[in-house]
């Protein structure tokens, strides 16, 4: 699902990312930062991307944190 969200965001599929939002944007879950990042990308919202980076960091996902911060 994480890769699915990344792919939708890369394709600019805002409607499809937003359709997944309510199901995947659950606090403190593994998929939360992926959903935040995808939403941030399709909405061009730096605040969401920053939140995603912070969540990745909290989970200790260093590579994903760096990759997400590079979007800012």
PDB file of N, H, CA, C and O in Angstrom:
ATOM      1  N   UNK A   1       0.821  -1.188   0.000  1.00  0.00           N
ATOM      2  CA  UNK A   1       0.000   0.000   0.000  1.00  0.00           C
ATOM      3  C   UNK A   1       0.869   1.258   0.000  1.00  0.00           C
ATOM      4  O   UNK A   1       0.512   2.262  -0.617  1.00  0.00           O
ATOM      5  N   UNK A   2       2.007   1.204   0.690  1.00  0.00           N
ATOM      6  H   UNK A   2       2.298   0.389   1.191  1.00  0.00           H
ATOM      7  CA  UNK A   2       2.910   2.353   0.708  1.00  0.00           C
ATOM      8  C   UNK A   2       3.387   2.681  -0.706  1.00  0.00           C
ATOM      9  O   UNK A   2       3.411   3.845  -1.105  1.00  0.00           O
ATOM     10  N   UNK A   3       3.761   1.662  -1.451  1.00  0.00           N
ATOM     11  H   UNK A   3       3.742   0.716  -1.128  1.00  0.00           H
ATOM     12  CA  UNK A   3       4.219   1.857  -2.833  1.00  0.00           C
ATOM     13  C   UNK A   3       3.070   2.347  -3.707  1.00  0.00           C
ATOM     14  O   UNK A   3       3.267   3.183  -4.590  1.00  0.00           O
ATOM     15  N   UNK A   4       1.897   1.836  -3.464  1.00  0.00           N
ATOM     16  H   UNK A   4       1.737   1.158  -2.747  1.00  0.00           H
ATOM     17  CA  UNK A   4       0.700   2.263  -4.201  1.00  0.00           C
ATOM     18  C   UNK A   4       0.481   3.768  -4.018  1.00  0.00           C
ATOM     19  O   UNK A   4       0.240   4.488  -4.987  1.00  0.00           O
ATOM     20  N   UNK A   5       0.567   4.235  -2.768  1.00  0.00           N
ATOM     21  H   UNK A   5       0.762   3.650  -1.981  1.00  0.00           H
ATOM     22  CA  UNK A   5       0.396   5.662  -2.490  1.00  0.00           C
ATOM     23  C   UNK A   5       1.477   6.494  -3.161  1.00  0.00           C
ATOM     24  O   UNK A   5       1.192   7.547  -3.732  1.00  0.00           O
ATOM     25  N   UNK A   6       2.720   6.023  -3.095  1.00  0.00           N
ATOM     26  H   UNK A   6       2.952   5.168  -2.631  1.00  0.00           H
ATOM     27  CA  UNK A   6       3.815   6.741  -3.754  1.00  0.00           C
ATOM     28  C   UNK A   6       3.573   6.837  -5.256  1.00  0.00           C
ATOM     29  O   UNK A   6       3.811   7.879  -5.866  1.00  0.00           O
ATOM     30  N   UNK A   7       3.105   5.758  -5.839  1.00  0.00           N
ATOM     31  H   UNK A   7       2.911   4.911  -5.344  1.00  0.00           H
ATOM     32  CA  UNK A   7       2.835   5.747  -7.282  1.00  0.00           C
ATOM     33  C   UNK A   7       1.725   6.704  -7.658  1.00  0.00           C
ATOM     34  O   UNK A   7       1.849   7.450  -8.630  1.00  0.00           O
ATOM     35  N   UNK A   8       0.634   6.693  -6.893  1.00  0.00           N
ATOM     36  H   UNK A   8       0.533   6.087  -6.104  1.00  0.00           H
ATOM     37  CA  UNK A   8      -0.469   7.617  -7.167  1.00  0.00           C
ATOM     38  C   UNK A   8      -0.009   9.066  -7.059  1.00  0.00           C
ATOM     39  O   UNK A   8      -0.382   9.908  -7.876  1.00  0.00           O
ATOM     40  N   UNK A   9       0.799   9.347  -6.049  1.00  0.00           N
ATOM     41  H   UNK A   9       1.102   8.663  -5.385  1.00  0.00           H
ATOM     42  CA  UNK A   9       1.308  10.709  -5.879  1.00  0.00           C
ATOM     43  C   UNK A   9       2.202  11.101  -7.046  1.00  0.00           C
ATOM     44  O   UNK A   9       2.103  12.217  -7.556  1.00  0.00           O
ATOM     45  N   UNK A  10       3.073  10.191  -7.474  1.00  0.00           N
ATOM     46  H   UNK A  10       3.153   9.284  -7.061  1.00  0.00           H
ATOM     47  CA  UNK A  10       3.979  10.477  -8.599  1.00  0.00           C
ATOM     48  C   UNK A  10       3.197  10.745  -9.885  1.00  0.00           C
ATOM     49  O   UNK A  10       3.625  11.534 -10.727  1.00  0.00           O
ATOM     50  N   UNK A  11       2.060  10.089 -10.027  1.00  0.00           N
ATOM     51  H   UNK A  11       1.712   9.448  -9.343  1.00  0.00           H
ATOM     52  CA  UNK A  11       1.225  10.290 -11.219  1.00  0.00           C
ATOM     53  C   UNK A  11       0.299  11.500 -11.093  1.00  0.00           C
ATOM     54  O   UNK A  11      -0.393  11.864 -12.044  1.00  0.00           O
ATOM     55  N   UNK A  12       0.293  12.118  -9.911  1.00  0.00           N
ATOM     56  H   UNK A  12       0.855  11.823  -9.139  1.00  0.00           H
ATOM     57  CA  UNK A  12      -0.567  13.280  -9.700  1.00  0.00           C
ATOM     58  C   UNK A  12      -2.038  12.920  -9.580  1.00  0.00           C
ATOM     59  O   UNK A  12      -2.904  13.734  -9.902  1.00  0.00           O
ATOM     60  N   UNK A  13      -2.327  11.721  -9.125  1.00  0.00           N
ATOM     61  H   UNK A  13      -1.624  11.060  -8.864  1.00  0.00           H
ATOM     62  CA  UNK A  13      -3.699  11.226  -9.001  1.00  0.00           C
ATOM     63  C   UNK A  13      -4.335  11.710  -7.698  1.00  0.00           C
ATOM     64  O   UNK A  13      -4.574  10.927  -6.779  1.00  0.00           O
ATOM     65  N   UNK A  14      -4.600  12.995  -7.638  1.00  0.00           N
ATOM     66  H   UNK A  14      -4.406  13.632  -8.385  1.00  0.00           H
ATOM     67  CA  UNK A  14      -5.113  13.601  -6.406  1.00  0.00           C
ATOM     68  C   UNK A  14      -6.407  12.947  -5.934  1.00  0.00           C
ATOM     69  O   UNK A  14      -6.540  12.637  -4.750  1.00  0.00           O
ATOM     70  N   UNK A  15      -7.338  12.738  -6.811  1.00  0.00           N
ATOM     71  H   UNK A  15      -7.231  12.990  -7.773  1.00  0.00           H
ATOM     72  CA  UNK A  15      -8.616  12.150  -6.429  1.00  0.00           C
ATOM     73  C   UNK A  15      -8.461  10.764  -5.824  1.00  0.00           C
ATOM     74  O   UNK A  15      -9.122  10.427  -4.842  1.00  0.00           O
ATOM     75  N   UNK A  16      -7.597   9.978  -6.408  1.00  0.00           N
ATOM     76  H   UNK A  16      -7.060  10.252  -7.206  1.00  0.00           H
ATOM     77  CA  UNK A  16      -7.395   8.619  -5.898  1.00  0.00           C
ATOM     78  C   UNK A  16      -6.664   8.625  -4.560  1.00  0.00           C
ATOM     79  O   UNK A  16      -6.970   7.819  -3.681  1.00  0.00           O
ATOM     80  N   UNK A  17      -5.697   9.535  -4.401  1.00  0.00           N
ATOM     81  H   UNK A  17      -5.449  10.190  -5.115  1.00  0.00           H
ATOM     82  CA  UNK A  17      -5.003   9.639  -3.116  1.00  0.00           C
ATOM     83  C   UNK A  17      -5.996  10.083  -2.046  1.00  0.00           C
ATOM     84  O   UNK A  17      -6.029   9.523  -0.951  1.00  0.00           O
ATOM     85  N   UNK A  18      -6.797  11.080  -2.365  1.00  0.00           N
ATOM     86  H   UNK A  18      -6.771  11.535  -3.255  1.00  0.00           H
ATOM     87  CA  UNK A  18      -7.769  11.572  -1.389  1.00  0.00           C
ATOM     88  C   UNK A  18      -8.826  10.524  -1.063  1.00  0.00           C
ATOM     89  O   UNK A  18      -9.346  10.514   0.053  1.00  0.00           O
ATOM     90  N   UNK A  19      -9.156   9.651  -1.994  1.00  0.00           N
ATOM     91  H   UNK A  19      -8.734   9.659  -2.901  1.00  0.00           H
ATOM     92  CA  UNK A  19     -10.111   8.577  -1.732  1.00  0.00           C
ATOM     93  C   UNK A  19      -9.567   7.586  -0.705  1.00  0.00           C
ATOM     94  O   UNK A  19     -10.333   6.991   0.053  1.00  0.00           O
ATOM     95  N   UNK A  20      -8.255   7.410  -0.681  1.00  0.00           N
ATOM     96  H   UNK A  20      -7.633   7.893  -1.297  1.00  0.00           H
ATOM     97  CA  UNK A  20      -7.618   6.501   0.272  1.00  0.00           C
ATOM     98  C   UNK A  20      -7.383   7.152   1.640  1.00  0.00           C
ATOM     99  O   UNK A  20      -7.114   6.469   2.627  1.00  0.00           O
ATOM    100  N   UNK A  21      -7.490   8.472   1.678  1.00  0.00           N
ATOM    101  H   UNK A  21      -7.710   9.028   0.876  1.00  0.00           H
ATOM    102  CA  UNK A  21      -7.119   9.246   2.866  1.00  0.00           C
ATOM    103  C   UNK A  21      -7.826   8.781   4.133  1.00  0.00           C
ATOM    104  O   UNK A  21      -7.161   8.508   5.133  1.00  0.00           O
ATOM    105  N   UNK A  22      -9.134   8.684   4.123  1.00  0.00           N
ATOM    106  H   UNK A  22      -9.674   8.906   3.311  1.00  0.00           H
ATOM    107  CA  UNK A  22      -9.863   8.371   5.351  1.00  0.00           C
ATOM    108  C   UNK A  22      -9.512   6.990   5.892  1.00  0.00           C
ATOM    109  O   UNK A  22      -9.529   6.769   7.103  1.00  0.00           O
ATOM    110  N   UNK A  23      -9.200   6.084   5.012  1.00  0.00           N
ATOM    111  H   UNK A  23      -9.186   6.264   4.028  1.00  0.00           H
ATOM    112  CA  UNK A  23      -8.880   4.719   5.414  1.00  0.00           C
ATOM    113  C   UNK A  23      -7.449   4.599   5.924  1.00  0.00           C
ATOM    114  O   UNK A  23      -7.185   3.804   6.826  1.00  0.00           O
ATOM    115  N   UNK A  24      -6.527   5.368   5.368  1.00  0.00           N
ATOM    116  H   UNK A  24      -6.741   6.014   4.635  1.00  0.00           H
ATOM    117  CA  UNK A  24      -5.109   5.190   5.663  1.00  0.00           C
ATOM    118  C   UNK A  24      -4.501   6.235   6.581  1.00  0.00           C
ATOM    119  O   UNK A  24      -3.414   6.031   7.122  1.00  0.00           O
ATOM    120  N   UNK A  25      -5.178   7.331   6.758  1.00  0.00           N
ATOM    121  H   UNK A  25      -6.061   7.497   6.319  1.00  0.00           H
ATOM    122  CA  UNK A  25      -4.623   8.416   7.573  1.00  0.00           C
ATOM    123  C   UNK A  25      -5.015   8.229   9.039  1.00  0.00           C
ATOM    124  O   UNK A  25      -5.654   9.086   9.648  1.00  0.00           O
ATOM    125  N   UNK A  26      -4.615   7.089   9.577  1.00  0.00           N
ATOM    126  H   UNK A  26      -4.096   6.392   9.082  1.00  0.00           H
ATOM    127  CA  UNK A  26      -4.888   6.757  10.968  1.00  0.00           C
ATOM    128  C   UNK A  26      -3.643   7.072  11.799  1.00  0.00           C
ATOM    129  O   UNK A  26      -2.557   6.581  11.491  1.00  0.00           O
ATOM    130  N   UNK A  27      -3.789   7.885  12.849  1.00  0.00           N
ATOM    131  H   UNK A  27      -4.671   8.284  13.100  1.00  0.00           H
ATOM    132  CA  UNK A  27      -2.628   8.286  13.658  1.00  0.00           C
ATOM    133  C   UNK A  27      -1.843   7.089  14.212  1.00  0.00           C
ATOM    134  O   UNK A  27      -2.407   6.077  14.629  1.00  0.00           O
ATOM    135  N   UNK A  28      -0.540   7.254  14.196  1.00  0.00           N
ATOM    136  H   UNK A  28      -0.082   8.076  13.857  1.00  0.00           H
ATOM    137  CA  UNK A  28       0.392   6.289  14.771  1.00  0.00           C
ATOM    138  C   UNK A  28       0.371   4.908  14.123  1.00  0.00           C
ATOM    139  O   UNK A  28       0.666   3.903  14.769  1.00  0.00           O
ATOM    140  N   UNK A  29       0.019   4.873  12.846  1.00  0.00           N
ATOM    141  H   UNK A  29      -0.221   5.690  12.322  1.00  0.00           H
ATOM    142  CA  UNK A  29       0.095   3.618  12.102  1.00  0.00           C
ATOM    143  C   UNK A  29       1.233   3.712  11.098  1.00  0.00           C
ATOM    144  O   UNK A  29       1.676   4.808  10.754  1.00  0.00           O
ATOM    145  N   UNK A  30       1.698   2.576  10.633  1.00  0.00           N
ATOM    146  H   UNK A  30       1.337   1.686  10.912  1.00  0.00           H
ATOM    147  CA  UNK A  30       2.804   2.542   9.679  1.00  0.00           C
ATOM    148  C   UNK A  30       2.462   3.301   8.397  1.00  0.00           C
ATOM    149  O   UNK A  30       3.335   3.948   7.819  1.00  0.00           O
ATOM    150  N   UNK A  31       1.226   3.234   7.949  1.00  0.00           N
ATOM    151  H   UNK A  31       0.517   2.708   8.419  1.00  0.00           H
ATOM    152  CA  UNK A  31       0.857   3.870   6.686  1.00  0.00           C
ATOM    153  C   UNK A  31       0.588   5.369   6.807  1.00  0.00           C
ATOM    154  O   UNK A  31       0.526   6.067   5.795  1.00  0.00           O
ATOM    155  N   UNK A  32       0.430   5.866   8.019  1.00  0.00           N
ATOM    156  H   UNK A  32       0.481   5.299   8.842  1.00  0.00           H
ATOM    157  CA  UNK A  32       0.131   7.290   8.198  1.00  0.00           C
ATOM    158  C   UNK A  32       1.124   8.209   7.489  1.00  0.00           C
ATOM    159  O   UNK A  32       0.686   9.084   6.742  1.00  0.00           O
ATOM    160  N   UNK A  33       2.443   8.061   7.682  1.00  0.00           N
ATOM    161  H   UNK A  33       2.799   7.350   8.289  1.00  0.00           H
ATOM    162  CA  UNK A  33       3.353   8.992   7.015  1.00  0.00           C
ATOM    163  C   UNK A  33       3.334   8.862   5.490  1.00  0.00           C
ATOM    164  O   UNK A  33       3.549   9.850   4.788  1.00  0.00           O
ATOM    165  N   UNK A  34       3.081   7.668   4.972  1.00  0.00           N
ATOM    166  H   UNK A  34       2.906   6.865   5.543  1.00  0.00           H
ATOM    167  CA  UNK A  34       2.988   7.497   3.520  1.00  0.00           C
ATOM    168  C   UNK A  34       1.770   8.238   2.979  1.00  0.00           C
ATOM    169  O   UNK A  34       1.835   8.881   1.931  1.00  0.00           O
ATOM    170  N   UNK A  35       0.661   8.139   3.707  1.00  0.00           N
ATOM    171  H   UNK A  35       0.609   7.617   4.558  1.00  0.00           H
ATOM    172  CA  UNK A  35      -0.548   8.849   3.293  1.00  0.00           C
ATOM    173  C   UNK A  35      -0.344  10.357   3.381  1.00  0.00           C
ATOM    174  O   UNK A  35      -0.755  11.092   2.483  1.00  0.00           O
ATOM    175  N   UNK A  36       0.291  10.823   4.460  1.00  0.00           N
ATOM    176  H   UNK A  36       0.625  10.226   5.190  1.00  0.00           H
ATOM    177  CA  UNK A  36       0.568  12.258   4.594  1.00  0.00           C
ATOM    178  C   UNK A  36       1.442  12.760   3.455  1.00  0.00           C
ATOM    179  O   UNK A  36       1.185  13.818   2.881  1.00  0.00           O
ATOM    180  N   UNK A  37       2.486  11.984   3.132  1.00  0.00           N
ATOM    181  H   UNK A  37       2.694  11.124   3.599  1.00  0.00           H
ATOM    182  CA  UNK A  37       3.395  12.405   2.050  1.00  0.00           C
ATOM    183  C   UNK A  37       2.667  12.447   0.711  1.00  0.00           C
ATOM    184  O   UNK A  37       2.824  13.402  -0.051  1.00  0.00           O
ATOM    185  N   UNK A  38       1.881  11.429   0.422  1.00  0.00           N
ATOM    186  H   UNK A  38       1.753  10.654   1.040  1.00  0.00           H
ATOM    187  CA  UNK A  38       1.150  11.398  -0.845  1.00  0.00           C
ATOM    188  C   UNK A  38       0.182  12.576  -0.938  1.00  0.00           C
ATOM    189  O   UNK A  38       0.092  13.231  -1.977  1.00  0.00           O
ATOM    190  N   UNK A  39      -0.538  12.842   0.145  1.00  0.00           N
ATOM    191  H   UNK A  39      -0.465  12.310   0.989  1.00  0.00           H
ATOM    192  CA  UNK A  39      -1.442  13.996   0.145  1.00  0.00           C
ATOM    193  C   UNK A  39      -0.674  15.301  -0.023  1.00  0.00           C
ATOM    194  O   UNK A  39      -1.100  16.186  -0.766  1.00  0.00           O
ATOM    195  N   UNK A  40       0.446  15.418   0.658  1.00  0.00           N
ATOM    196  H   UNK A  40       0.792  14.699   1.261  1.00  0.00           H
ATOM    197  CA  UNK A  40       1.263  16.626   0.535  1.00  0.00           C
ATOM    198  C   UNK A  40       1.749  16.852  -0.883  1.00  0.00           C
ATOM    199  O   UNK A  40       1.779  17.985  -1.363  1.00  0.00           O
ATOM    200  N   UNK A  41       2.125  15.784  -1.546  1.00  0.00           N
ATOM    201  H   UNK A  41       2.101  14.864  -1.156  1.00  0.00           H
ATOM    202  CA  UNK A  41       2.611  15.899  -2.925  1.00  0.00           C
ATOM    203  C   UNK A  41       1.484  16.330  -3.853  1.00  0.00           C
ATOM    204  O   UNK A  41       1.649  17.280  -4.618  1.00  0.00           O
ATOM    205  N   UNK A  42       0.336  15.646  -3.801  1.00  0.00           N
ATOM    206  H   UNK A  42       0.202  14.874  -3.180  1.00  0.00           H
ATOM    207  CA  UNK A  42      -0.738  15.968  -4.744  1.00  0.00           C
ATOM    208  C   UNK A  42      -1.403  17.298  -4.444  1.00  0.00           C
ATOM    209  O   UNK A  42      -1.942  17.939  -5.346  1.00  0.00           O
ATOM    210  N   UNK A  43      -1.372  17.722  -3.185  1.00  0.00           N
ATOM    211  H   UNK A  43      -0.933  17.202  -2.452  1.00  0.00           H
ATOM    212  CA  UNK A  43      -1.954  19.018  -2.816  1.00  0.00           C
ATOM    213  C   UNK A  43      -0.918  20.143  -2.834  1.00  0.00           C
ATOM    214  O   UNK A  43      -1.259  21.310  -2.639  1.00  0.00           O
ATOM    215  N   UNK A  44       0.345  19.788  -3.070  1.00  0.00           N
ATOM    216  H   UNK A  44       0.622  18.840  -3.229  1.00  0.00           H
ATOM    217  CA  UNK A  44       1.443  20.746  -3.034  1.00  0.00           C
ATOM    218  C   UNK A  44       1.447  21.490  -1.696  1.00  0.00           C
ATOM    219  O   UNK A  44       1.520  22.717  -1.646  1.00  0.00           O
ATOM    220  N   UNK A  45       1.367  20.705  -0.613  1.00  0.00           N
ATOM    221  H   UNK A  45       1.308  19.708  -0.654  1.00  0.00           H
ATOM    222  CA  UNK A  45       1.256  21.233   0.739  1.00  0.00           C
ATOM    223  C   UNK A  45       2.498  20.844   1.540  1.00  0.00           C
ATOM    224  O   UNK A  45       2.629  19.706   1.991  1.00  0.00           O
ATOM    225  N   UNK A  46       3.400  21.803   1.709  1.00  0.00           N
ATOM    226  H   UNK A  46       3.293  22.727   1.343  1.00  0.00           H
ATOM    227  CA  UNK A  46       4.655  21.549   2.420  1.00  0.00           C
ATOM    228  C   UNK A  46       4.418  21.149   3.875  1.00  0.00           C
ATOM    229  O   UNK A  46       5.212  20.396   4.439  1.00  0.00           O
ATOM    230  N   UNK A  47       3.353  21.635   4.487  1.00  0.00           N
ATOM    231  H   UNK A  47       2.708  22.247   4.028  1.00  0.00           H
ATOM    232  CA  UNK A  47       3.048  21.285   5.856  1.00  0.00           C
ATOM    233  C   UNK A  47       2.762  19.800   6.020  1.00  0.00           C
ATOM    234  O   UNK A  47       3.212  19.181   6.984  1.00  0.00           O
ATOM    235  N   UNK A  48       2.018  19.228   5.085  1.00  0.00           N
ATOM    236  H   UNK A  48       1.653  19.731   4.301  1.00  0.00           H
ATOM    237  CA  UNK A  48       1.740  17.790   5.126  1.00  0.00           C
ATOM    238  C   UNK A  48       3.009  16.974   4.890  1.00  0.00           C
ATOM    239  O   UNK A  48       3.224  15.942   5.524  1.00  0.00           O
ATOM    240  N   UNK A  49       3.836  17.449   3.979  1.00  0.00           N
ATOM    241  H   UNK A  49       3.661  18.288   3.464  1.00  0.00           H
ATOM    242  CA  UNK A  49       5.092  16.748   3.702  1.00  0.00           C
ATOM    243  C   UNK A  49       5.999  16.784   4.927  1.00  0.00           C
ATOM    244  O   UNK A  49       6.646  15.790   5.257  1.00  0.00           O
ATOM    245  N   UNK A  50       6.041  17.920   5.592  1.00  0.00           N
ATOM    246  H   UNK A  50       5.516  18.727   5.324  1.00  0.00           H
ATOM    247  CA  UNK A  50       6.843  18.030   6.813  1.00  0.00           C
ATOM    248  C   UNK A  50       6.308  17.106   7.901  1.00  0.00           C
ATOM    249  O   UNK A  50       7.087  16.443   8.586  1.00  0.00           O
ATOM    250  N   UNK A  51       4.991  17.056   8.066  1.00  0.00           N
ATOM    251  H   UNK A  51       4.358  17.595   7.509  1.00  0.00           H
ATOM    252  CA  UNK A  51       4.393  16.133   9.044  1.00  0.00           C
ATOM    253  C   UNK A  51       4.760  14.690   8.717  1.00  0.00           C
ATOM    254  O   UNK A  51       5.058  13.902   9.614  1.00  0.00           O
ATOM    255  N   UNK A  52       4.737  14.348   7.431  1.00  0.00           N
ATOM    256  H   UNK A  52       4.494  14.988   6.702  1.00  0.00           H
ATOM    257  CA  UNK A  52       5.111  12.995   7.015  1.00  0.00           C
ATOM    258  C   UNK A  52       6.554  12.705   7.401  1.00  0.00           C
ATOM    259  O   UNK A  52       6.851  11.636   7.935  1.00  0.00           O
ATOM    260  N   UNK A  53       7.448  13.646   7.135  1.00  0.00           N
ATOM    261  H   UNK A  53       7.207  14.514   6.701  1.00  0.00           H
ATOM    262  CA  UNK A  53       8.862  13.459   7.473  1.00  0.00           C
ATOM    263  C   UNK A  53       9.023  13.255   8.975  1.00  0.00           C
ATOM    264  O   UNK A  53       9.793  12.395   9.405  1.00  0.00           O
ATOM    265  N   UNK A  54       8.314  14.028   9.766  1.00  0.00           N
ATOM    266  H   UNK A  54       7.689  14.726   9.417  1.00  0.00           H
ATOM    267  CA  UNK A  54       8.389  13.884  11.222  1.00  0.00           C
ATOM    268  C   UNK A  54       7.882  12.526  11.684  1.00  0.00           C
ATOM    269  O   UNK A  54       8.445  11.934  12.606  1.00  0.00           O
ATOM    270  N   UNK A  55       6.830  12.031  11.058  1.00  0.00           N
ATOM    271  H   UNK A  55       6.373  12.512  10.309  1.00  0.00           H
ATOM    272  CA  UNK A  55       6.292  10.711  11.423  1.00  0.00           C
ATOM    273  C   UNK A  55       7.267   9.606  11.019  1.00  0.00           C
ATOM    274  O   UNK A  55       7.487   8.663  11.779  1.00  0.00           O
ATOM    275  N   UNK A  56       7.860   9.722   9.811  1.00  0.00           N
ATOM    276  H   UNK A  56       7.682  10.488   9.194  1.00  0.00           H
ATOM    277  CA  UNK A  56       8.865   8.741   9.402  1.00  0.00           C
ATOM    278  C   UNK A  56      10.010   8.723  10.408  1.00  0.00           C
ATOM    279  O   UNK A  56      10.493   7.660  10.798  1.00  0.00           O
ATOM    280  N   UNK A  57      10.435   9.909  10.819  1.00  0.00           N
ATOM    281  H   UNK A  57      10.042  10.772  10.502  1.00  0.00           H
ATOM    282  CA  UNK A  57      11.531  10.010  11.775  1.00  0.00           C
ATOM    283  C   UNK A  57      11.153   9.351  13.105  1.00  0.00           C
ATOM    284  O   UNK A  57      11.971   8.658  13.711  1.00  0.00           O
ATOM    285  N   UNK A  58       9.926   9.566  13.553  1.00  0.00           N
ATOM    286  H   UNK A  58       9.261  10.129  13.061  1.00  0.00           H
ATOM    287  CA  UNK A  58       9.467   8.968  14.810  1.00  0.00           C
ATOM    288  C   UNK A  58       9.478   7.442  14.751  1.00  0.00           C
ATOM    289  O   UNK A  58       9.704   6.778  15.763  1.00  0.00           O
ATOM    290  N   UNK A  59       9.236   6.894  13.572  1.00  0.00           N
ATOM    291  H   UNK A  59       9.053   7.433  12.750  1.00  0.00           H
ATOM    292  CA  UNK A  59       9.264   5.444  13.377  1.00  0.00           C
ATOM    293  C   UNK A  59      10.681   4.919  13.159  1.00  0.00           C
ATOM    294  O   UNK A  59      10.888   3.708  13.094  1.00  0.00           O
ATOM    295  N   UNK A  60      11.663   5.824  13.045  1.00  0.00           N
ATOM    296  H   UNK A  60      11.496   6.809  13.097  1.00  0.00           H
ATOM    297  CA  UNK A  60      13.043   5.406  12.817  1.00  0.00           C
ATOM    298  C   UNK A  60      13.325   5.020  11.379  1.00  0.00           C
ATOM    299  O   UNK A  60      14.290   4.306  11.104  1.00  0.00           O
ATOM    300  N   UNK A  61      12.496   5.483  10.464  1.00  0.00           N
ATOM    301  H   UNK A  61      11.712   6.063  10.688  1.00  0.00           H
ATOM    302  CA  UNK A  61      12.651   5.169   9.043  1.00  0.00           C
ATOM    303  C   UNK A  61      13.498   6.260   8.374  1.00  0.00           C
ATOM    304  O   UNK A  61      12.977   7.157   7.711  1.00  0.00           O
ATOM    305  N   UNK A  62      14.798   6.156   8.564  1.00  0.00           N
ATOM    306  H   UNK A  62      15.222   5.427   9.102  1.00  0.00           H
ATOM    307  CA  UNK A  62      15.755   7.190   8.159  1.00  0.00           C
ATOM    308  C   UNK A  62      15.701   7.461   6.657  1.00  0.00           C
ATOM    309  O   UNK A  62      15.658   8.618   6.237  1.00  0.00           O
ATOM    310  N   UNK A  63      15.704   6.418   5.857  1.00  0.00           N
ATOM    311  H   UNK A  63      15.739   5.478   6.198  1.00  0.00           H
ATOM    312  CA  UNK A  63      15.696   6.598   4.399  1.00  0.00           C
ATOM    313  C   UNK A  63      14.443   7.338   3.956  1.00  0.00           C
ATOM    314  O   UNK A  63      14.523   8.261   3.145  1.00  0.00           O
ATOM    315  N   UNK A  64      13.290   6.945   4.480  1.00  0.00           N
ATOM    316  H   UNK A  64      13.226   6.196   5.139  1.00  0.00           H
ATOM    317  CA  UNK A  64      12.030   7.603   4.118  1.00  0.00           C
ATOM    318  C   UNK A  64      11.997   9.039   4.627  1.00  0.00           C
ATOM    319  O   UNK A  64      11.451   9.921   3.964  1.00  0.00           O
ATOM    320  N   UNK A  65      12.576   9.277   5.797  1.00  0.00           N
ATOM    321  H   UNK A  65      13.019   8.561   6.336  1.00  0.00           H
ATOM    322  CA  UNK A  65      12.646  10.638   6.327  1.00  0.00           C
ATOM    323  C   UNK A  65      13.435  11.529   5.376  1.00  0.00           C
ATOM    324  O   UNK A  65      12.981  12.617   5.022  1.00  0.00           O
ATOM    325  N   UNK A  66      14.609  11.075   4.963  1.00  0.00           N
ATOM    326  H   UNK A  66      14.978  10.191   5.251  1.00  0.00           H
ATOM    327  CA  UNK A  66      15.458  11.866   4.063  1.00  0.00           C
ATOM    328  C   UNK A  66      14.780  12.080   2.716  1.00  0.00           C
ATOM    329  O   UNK A  66      14.811  13.182   2.168  1.00  0.00           O
ATOM    330  N   UNK A  67      14.176  11.037   2.191  1.00  0.00           N
ATOM    331  H   UNK A  67      14.152  10.142   2.636  1.00  0.00           H
ATOM    332  CA  UNK A  67      13.501  11.130   0.890  1.00  0.00           C
ATOM    333  C   UNK A  67      12.343  12.132   0.955  1.00  0.00           C
ATOM    334  O   UNK A  67      12.098  12.873   0.003  1.00  0.00           O
ATOM    335  N   UNK A  68      11.650  12.144   2.068  1.00  0.00           N
ATOM    336  H   UNK A  68      11.848  11.541   2.841  1.00  0.00           H
ATOM    337  CA  UNK A  68      10.512  13.057   2.229  1.00  0.00           C
ATOM    338  C   UNK A  68      10.985  14.488   2.423  1.00  0.00           C
ATOM    339  O   UNK A  68      10.422  15.411   1.835  1.00  0.00           O
ATOM    340  N   UNK A  69      12.005  14.681   3.235  1.00  0.00           N
ATOM    341  H   UNK A  69      12.462  13.931   3.712  1.00  0.00           H
ATOM    342  CA  UNK A  69      12.542  16.046   3.439  1.00  0.00           C
ATOM    343  C   UNK A  69      13.085  16.640   2.140  1.00  0.00           C
ATOM    344  O   UNK A  69      13.077  17.858   1.964  1.00  0.00           O
ATOM    345  N   UNK A  70      13.553  15.794   1.241  1.00  0.00           N
ATOM    346  H   UNK A  70      13.559  14.804   1.384  1.00  0.00           H
ATOM    347  CA  UNK A  70      14.066  16.263  -0.050  1.00  0.00           C
ATOM    348  C   UNK A  70      12.954  16.878  -0.903  1.00  0.00           C
ATOM    349  O   UNK A  70      13.235  17.618  -1.846  1.00  0.00           O
ATOM    350  N   UNK A  71      11.714  16.581  -0.583  1.00  0.00           N
ATOM    351  H   UNK A  71      11.485  15.981   0.183  1.00  0.00           H
ATOM    352  CA  UNK A  71      10.583  17.149  -1.334  1.00  0.00           C
ATOM    353  C   UNK A  71      10.280  18.580  -0.929  1.00  0.00           C
ATOM    354  O   UNK A  71       9.582  19.301  -1.641  1.00  0.00           O
ATOM    355  N   UNK A  72      10.806  18.989   0.216  1.00  0.00           N
ATOM    356  H   UNK A  72      11.373  18.404   0.795  1.00  0.00           H
ATOM    357  CA  UNK A  72      10.502  20.340   0.732  1.00  0.00           C
ATOM    358  C   UNK A  72      11.310  21.408   0.036  1.00  0.00           C
ATOM    359  O   UNK A  72      11.173  22.589   0.352  1.00  0.00           O
TER     360      UNK A  72
END
